[in-house]
Amino acid sequence: MKLTRTATTILSVTALAWAIPFAQAGDKGTPRVGNAKFIQLDVNADGLLTHDEVKKIRGYSGPFTEADANRDGKLDEKEFLKAESLHDRAYAGRVANDSAITAKVKAALLREPELKSLDVSVETFKGEVLLSGFVTDENQRARAVKAASTVAGVAGVKDSLAVRN
């Protein structure tokens, strides 16, 4: 039976697709399967992650230590999933906290008499509040900064307000 050009191409691509996991496994001869992020971070392909292998992930030191159940300084795939969960939960908590602070600052600005708070934009990152936009005079600027700084959870206020007459 003669193979057509299309059939030959399909067979070649299929063979290549099956060969890739074996090539990635190195000399172990078995394909690496599992969590794609774990496999990507496991640079030395030993099936364990060290602090050095995850150091490029910001804020991962705490979750790494907490998830390291056997305290060997390394994470297996199961421990890595726990660390991922802890890291994601911490990130979500920080974002939710920043969102709550932003809402509270906006409410405080709305309560300020003689301040056109709709012209003031509020952004929050890790408790640091950025005020931007326009106010009509220095008095309004000072009121906005003071109102923002008195809100619970605000670590600092950066004033980027512009005075517009």
KEVOMAR-147289 format. One record per residue (C-alpha): residue number from 0; chain; x negated, y, z. Coordinates in steps of 0.05 Angstrom, whole numbers, plus 32768, in hexadecimal, padded with zeros to 4 digits. Layout:
BEGIN
R,nuvex,romi,u,v,w
R,NUM,A,X,Y,Z
...
END
This chain:
BEGIN
R,nuvex,romi,u,v,w
R,0,A,8000,8000,8000
R,1,A,7FE4,8043,7FEB
R,2,A,7FE7,807C,801D
R,3,A,7FFC,80BF,8002
R,4,A,7FD6,80FE,8012
R,5,A,800D,8113,8044
R,6,A,800C,80D1,8069
R,7,A,7FC0,80D4,806E
R,8,A,7FC4,811A,808A
R,9,A,7FF8,8106,80BD
R,10,A,7FCF,80CB,80D4
R,11,A,7F90,80F5,80DA
R,12,A,7FB3,812B,8103
R,13,A,7FD2,80F6,8130
R,14,A,7F8F,80D4,813B
R,15,A,7F70,8117,814B
R,16,A,7FA7,8128,817C
R,17,A,7F9C,80E6,81A1
R,18,A,7F51,80F0,81A1
R,19,A,7F51,8136,81C1
R,20,A,7F62,8120,8209
R,21,A,7F2C,80EB,8206
R,22,A,7EF9,811D,81EE
R,23,A,7F0C,814D,8225
R,24,A,7F04,8116,8259
R,25,A,7EBA,8113,824A
R,26,A,7E98,80D1,8255
R,27,A,7ECD,80B6,8284
R,28,A,7EF4,809B,8249
R,29,A,7F38,80AD,8265
R,30,A,7F62,80EA,8253
R,31,A,7F6B,8120,8288
R,32,A,7FB4,8128,8296
R,33,A,7FD7,8151,82CA
R,34,A,7FE0,819A,82DC
R,35,A,7FC3,81C3,82A2
R,36,A,7FAC,81FC,82D0
R,37,A,7F89,81CA,82FE
R,38,A,7F66,81AA,82C3
R,39,A,7F51,81EE,82A8
R,40,A,7F35,8204,82EB
R,41,A,7F11,81C1,82F7
R,42,A,7ED3,81D6,82D1
R,43,A,7EA9,819B,82E5
R,44,A,7EE2,816A,82D8
R,45,A,7EDA,8145,831A
R,46,A,7F24,8148,832B
R,47,A,7F18,8179,8364
R,48,A,7F17,81C5,8368
R,49,A,7EE4,81EB,8392
R,50,A,7EE6,8232,83AA
R,51,A,7EB6,8244,8372
R,52,A,7EE5,8228,833D
R,53,A,7F20,8252,8355
R,54,A,7EFC,8291,836B
R,55,A,7F13,82B7,832D
R,56,A,7F5B,82B2,8346
R,57,A,7F68,82F0,8371
R,58,A,7F84,82E1,83B6
R,59,A,7F79,8296,83B1
R,60,A,7F49,828C,83EC
R,61,A,7F7F,828A,8421
R,62,A,7FAE,825A,83FC
R,63,A,7F71,822E,83EA
R,64,A,7F5D,8227,8432
R,65,A,7FA4,821B,844A
R,66,A,7FB1,81E6,8414
R,67,A,7F70,81C1,8421
R,68,A,7F91,818B,844B
R,69,A,7F52,8160,8457
R,70,A,7F26,819E,8462
R,71,A,7EF1,8187,8431
R,72,A,7EEC,81CA,840E
R,73,A,7F0A,81AC,83CF
R,74,A,7F51,81A6,83B3
R,75,A,7F6B,8169,8391
R,76,A,7FA6,8172,8361
R,77,A,7FDA,8169,8399
R,78,A,7FB7,819C,83C6
R,79,A,7FB1,81CB,838A
R,80,A,7FFD,81C9,837F
R,81,A,8006,81DE,83C8
R,82,A,7FD3,8215,83C0
R,83,A,7FF6,822D,8381
R,84,A,8038,822F,83A7
R,85,A,801A,8256,83E1
R,86,A,7FF7,8287,83B2
R,87,A,8036,8292,8389
R,88,A,8060,829C,83C8
R,89,A,802F,82CF,83E3
R,90,A,802F,82F4,83A1
R,91,A,807C,82F4,839E
R,92,A,807F,830D,83E5
R,93,A,804F,8346,83D6
R,94,A,8077,835A,8398
R,95,A,80B8,8357,83BF
R,96,A,809A,8380,83F7
R,97,A,8081,83B4,83C5
R,98,A,80C6,83B7,83A5
R,99,A,80E7,83C1,83E9
R,100,A,80B6,83F9,83F9
R,101,A,80C4,841B,83B6
R,102,A,810F,8418,83C4
R,103,A,8106,8435,840A
R,104,A,80DA,846E,83F1
R,105,A,810D,847F,83BA
R,106,A,8144,8480,83EF
R,107,A,8119,84AD,841B
R,108,A,810E,84DC,83E1
R,109,A,8159,84DE,83D2
R,110,A,8166,84F3,841A
R,111,A,8136,852E,8415
R,112,A,815D,856F,840C
R,113,A,8147,859D,83D4
R,114,A,811E,8567,83B2
R,115,A,8131,8550,836C
R,116,A,811E,8508,837B
R,117,A,8135,84EF,8337
R,118,A,80F8,8513,8319
R,119,A,80C9,84EC,8347
R,120,A,80B3,84A6,8334
R,121,A,809E,8474,8369
R,122,A,8070,8438,835F
R,123,A,8054,840A,8395
R,124,A,801A,83DA,8394
R,125,A,8004,83B6,83D4
R,126,A,8026,83EA,83FE
R,127,A,8005,8425,83DB
R,128,A,8039,8455,83BF
R,129,A,802D,847F,8381
R,130,A,8059,84BC,8378
R,131,A,805B,84DA,8332
R,132,A,8088,8508,830C
R,133,A,809A,8551,8314
R,134,A,80AD,857E,834E
R,135,A,80BD,85C9,834C
R,136,A,808C,85E0,8381
R,137,A,8057,85CC,83B4
R,138,A,808B,85C8,83EB
R,139,A,80B1,8592,83C5
R,140,A,8070,856D,83B9
R,141,A,8060,856E,8404
R,142,A,80A7,8556,8415
R,143,A,80A2,851C,83E4
R,144,A,805F,8505,83FE
R,145,A,8075,850C,8447
R,146,A,80B6,84E6,8439
R,147,A,8091,84AD,8417
R,148,A,805B,84A8,844D
R,149,A,808F,84A0,8485
R,150,A,80AE,8461,8466
R,151,A,809D,8421,848B
R,152,A,806C,83F5,8466
R,153,A,804B,842D,843F
R,154,A,8000,8426,8445
R,155,A,7FF0,8467,8420
R,156,A,800D,8499,83EF
R,157,A,7FEA,84B1,83B0
R,158,A,8005,84F3,8398
R,159,A,8007,84FA,834D
R,160,A,8040,852C,834D
R,161,A,803C,8568,831E
R,162,A,805A,85AC,832F
R,163,A,8086,85C5,82F7
R,164,A,80A7,8609,82FB
END
